[in-house]
Amino acid sequence: MPKPLQRECLHFAALALLTGGIGSVSAQTLALARYQNPSGITQPALNSLELKTLLGQLEGKYGVRFNYRAALVRSVTILTPPLAEFSEHIPETLNRILAPKELQCIQIDTRTYVIQPISGAKKGVKPESPNTADLRPSLIPSISPIAFEQVQERTLTGQVVDAASGQGLPGVSVVVKNTSKGTVTDTDGKFRLVIPNQADVVVFSFIGYISQEVSVKNQTLLNIKLVADTKALNEVVVVGYGTQKKSDLTGAVSTITAEKLKAQPVAGIDQALAGQLPGVQVTQPTGAPGGGVRVRVRGSGSISSSNEPLYVIDGYPVQGNFDQNYNPLTTLNPADIESINVLKDASSTAIYGSRGSNGVVIITTKRGKAGKTRIDFDAYVGTQSLDRPIKMLNAAQLAEIGTEARNQYYRDVIGGNPADSNEERLKKTSAGLALIPPFFTQPTPYDTDWQKAFYRAAPISSYNVSVSGGNERTTFSVGAGYFNQQGIIPNTNLLRYSIRANIESQASDRLKIGVSLLPSVRTQRVVDVEGHVSVGAITGTLNFLPQLPVQYPDGTYSTMTNMQYGFQTPENPLVIVNEENRQQLFYRMLGTVYADYALLKDLNLRVTVGGDLNASREDRFRSSKIGNPGQPAPTVPSGFANDGMSYNWLNENTATYTRQLGKHGLTALVGYTIQKNRNYGTSLTAINFPNDLVTTLNAGQINGGNTSRDEWALLSWLGRINYNYQDRYLLTVSFRRDGSSRFGSNNRWGNFPSVAAAWRIVDEPFMKSIKAISDLKLRASYGLNGNNFISNYGSIGLISTSNYITGAGTGALANGLVPSSIANPDLTWEKSKQVDVGLEVGLFNNRLLLTADYYNRLTSGLLLNVPVPSITGFTNALQNIGQVKNYGLEFGLTSRNLVGKAFTWTTDANISFNRNRVLALGPKGDPIRSSTDVADTHITQIGSPISNYYGYQVDGIFQNQAQVDAGPTWAAPVITRPGDFRFKDINGDGKIDANDRTVIGTPYPKFVFGLTNTLSYKGFDLSILLQGSQGNQVLYLQRRFFGFVNSSNSYADVVNRWQSEANPGDGKHPRAYPAGNSNQVTSYYVEDGSYLRIRNVSLGYRLPARWAERIGMQGLRIYTTGQNLYTFTKYAGYNPEVNRNYNGNPLVEGVDYGVYPLARSFTVGLNASF
């Protein structure tokens, strides 16, 4: 220490001794004086430095991490020795220089430290080691005898736990208010502190949690629950190939933790995301156990490729087909998930290059923590039932309205007199619709509610156990789970057995290794219940006449396969689900092994090797007891068997360089990755089984088979640079170069760069006086992504089998091959350019947090099958022609409304607005018309969104003959009568024909939103999640069967039909038998799909810690939940989120055609820890 400075320090020390008090001494000067050790050897010179900068330098040099609140260290300047002085005693050295600032450093584990205030500390007081029970002044006793006056004391003990999980919190600061007396909690969250009898208030504080001041009075035992500050700026967020502090992010990333997901009894983790993240639309179009979930990040950008995001599970990129019969994410146990981060803008997703255009969902499973071994057990059981039954006509109503409809048909189409008997009618026509069924005039004893008979109350249960713990060098977390969901349709179910194992070890000072394994076995039983009434049991249930029983007294099932009188002829839906046996079995092993080596103090090398092995088996047998339309049982049994296997392997090699140079911070990442996938498939079909006893294919006659094999590979180089200046000005530049086997030889490689910048305005000096603003950051990004999720061989000219006739005369049939598609060596990925501007605001010490983003994403090079000259021998070819734009706004809000000792209330809200527009299509811009179960139901055209509904626009109902004569009407032979629909004459030619079809609706909402309220009072907790969509419409195609009364049962709303000009009904429903081409695709089938759903309500009670300890437990919580409790909507169908699956075709969205309905569930469960 320089001599003048030594003399100045001694002068102030002498003055302190003379005055007998330490309050008058300069705290910083006393701290400097303590740098002279007892032997009198002078320590190295001190430098003035911002505390935040010093902490960053220590992180970079020693590979440690400091957690702290940004406001705590803002503008704090300290005098510090060289970094080398911290090499062996980081917390001790820091505490010496932090004490004058009333701050302390607490060590949590070997590499993690917490910077937090010494509550109520006096200047010049330094804390001792974190485990001490008394933070007394470090000066010699003779300085201030009063400070050591003997007082009566008592011992205060207790435990501090996380309010949500009940898990003990290590490292919590426990300090008597307005004193320096305190301690920290141990690894189980327990503490012991000797306090003066007159002590009134103890302060509990911990990074990432809201501090509590607790009145102790005469208590000697305190059990404290700290509420997480879920938006703390130092929160670590998982991004592509690494982690970042939330405060350092320059991109748009949404995060959700396991705590917010665990209350929902769902099969897949993606189902639990609904309504919880801005910019992420999660819909559940089918309620089938294990059915797919649609996830859209900032809209749909492709018209022929997948619009699903890339999923990264513990660093392993996964893409599947995500159809509604098989959802690969259902192999993951939701109880194993630690956090989910959704990367939304180009800056954060460009590091995934050709797979990032639809967003990236990063899933991280639970890891172990150093400390006492912990055992957790979670279980729930419950029941499910049909969420929203559809109101249908009962037997009496169907007989009345059905008779009316048949009389209208007989009069208008046949020209007969409605008073004629069936005998008279048969003389004029054999049409079944002209006849009155006898059970209409002579009621049967039955009035069957077919939905009540078909759908059932189904059990659901889940059991999970995990063991975690470790020491300073090795941590582990191992878990096992069992999930059983029986479907509300009989003989549909999902059973999953899963295991998770994550082990990490600091093998040496430089080498860290880890392994992650996620094996699972899943069995699923499915039935052909969706689709057209002739094959789908769901539409068959609505179709079946209430005049028929489920079973006759002799036990035989009723059937309509031989029904006369013009009715549809489906099989009894219960026969279909009971007599068809379709079992699926899936095995999956997803695992990675990594090694992280600190080559230099600032340079880390990481090698990851992983594999994803999937094997599947499906067996199907259709019994002779199942009839076909018009063909009653017994029928010829048939069988099917399929085996599939895929293996995917991955190797990633990255180097990360981190350096802090004064006020400059730099992190650079470079990497090389390779991933390859291969699929195998074998299938066989058989018929002519002699009976239903032996269901394996060897009992039948093999009549078909197939084998398949395909593969793809991806080779990539990647890099990213994160730079910051004073942690205030942030810059991120990333780049990836991908080579994919899926694209043409001329365009196999693609480059995907991005750049992003952020400005932490809150850290500017001019913001110091604005106390209400605790966080303020502005960010912007621009980048390029790709979408490579297309056919593996779309760029190659393919061949298919064909038969040839050779030889003279009639010749002989010979097998051969013919070209089936034309090669395109220029085929490449769809590219998305995205601009994002975001604002993050924290108010009132982050009691209120707001994020807002504007984005504009342009996807070009859309893959389309476009016409080619016939001289090529083909009619069309796959080319990169087309553009789509998605743009919008998204907002997220978190408000800690009430934060008290006993009662807390937090609100999370989000709302997203997305607009989709097609900018270019094909060489001429011709619209694309697409079909579903009915021809031309959708249209995609320039200037409009993808996949609009297409058909005739209803313009009211003709009330009298004069209006019919005035037209416009259909040309002959269509007969239009009063009570029929009037359609708009779009082209104004005075008639209705195919040229009058137009856009009649859209499946896309104007906005989607979510609202979560979380409340807790003492041991009770309540969570309510609302989810909604506004402005989307549904093409309710099954109304073609049930919106009119002629060949089946009908929806109950036809009671409001038009009956006469004097009795026009509600003006929406035509007469009982409308002619006038009402079976065309019209706006009558388009319904408002807006909804507000009570997605989840969870109520729990946590046993007080002292009671749990008495029974040998760390914590115990019991709870009950309700899922899909109620949906507020005008939609007449089962589920306004519905989307009939047409092989994932994005051109035919929003169709309801007999889709498996959602279930409402109630469960009870418990969380126990030991």
Secondary structure, 3 states (H helix, E strand, C coil): CCHHHHHHHHHHHHHHHHHCCCCCCCHHHHHHHCCCCCCCCCCCCCEEEEHHHHHHHHHHHHCCEEECCHHHHCCCEEEECCHHHHCCCHHHHHHHHHHHHCEEEEECCCCEEEEEECCCCCCCCCCCCCCCCCCCCCCCHHHCHHHHCCCCEEEEEEEEEECCCCCECCCCEEEECCCCCEEECCCCCEEEEEEECCCCEEEEECCCECCEEEECCCCCEEEEEECECCCCCCCEEEECCEEEEHHHCCCCEEEEEHHHHCCCCCCCHHHHHCCCCCCEEEECCCCCCCCCCEEEECCCCCCCCCCCCEEEECCEEECCCCECCECHHHHCCHHHEEEEEEECCHHHHHHHHHHCCCCEEEEEECCCCCEEEEEEEEEEEEEEEECCCCCECCHHHHHHHHHHHHHHHHHHHHCCCCCCCHHHHHHHCCCHHHCCCHHHHCCCCCCCCHHHHHCCCEEEEEEEEEEEEECCCEEEEEEEEEEEEECCCCCCEEEEEEEEEEEEEECCCCEEEEEEEEEEEEEEECCCCCCCCCCCHHHHHHHCCCCCCCECCCCCECCCCCCCCCCCCCCCHHHHHHHEEEEEEEEEEEEEEEEEEEEECCEEEEEEEEEEEEEEEEEEEECCCCCECCECCCCCCEEEEEEEEEEEEEEEEEEEEEEEECCEEEEEEEEEEEEEEEEEEEEEEEECCCCCCCCCHHHCEEEEEEEEEEEEEEEEEEEEEEEEECCCEEEEEEEEEEEECCCCCCCCEEEEEEEEEEEEHHHCHHHCCCCCEEEEEEEEEEEEEEECCCCCCCCCCCEEEEEEEECCCCCEEEEEEEECCCCCCCCCCEEEEEEEEEEEEEECCCCEEEEEEEEEEEEECCEEEEECCHHHCCCEEEEECEEEEEEEEEEEEEEEEEECCCEEEEEEEEEEEEEEEEEEECCCCCCEEECCCCCCCEEECCCCCCCEEEEECEEEECCCHHHHHHCCEECCCCCCCCCCEEECCCCCCCEECHHHCEEEECCCCCEEEEEEEEEEECCEEEEEEEEEEECCEEEECCHHHHCCCCCCCCEHHHHHCCCCCCCCCCCCCCCCCCCCCCCCCEHHHEEECCEEEEEEEEEEEECCHHHHHHCCCCEEEEEEEEEEEEEEECCCCCCCCCCCCCCCCCCCCCEECCCCCCEEEEEEEEEEEC
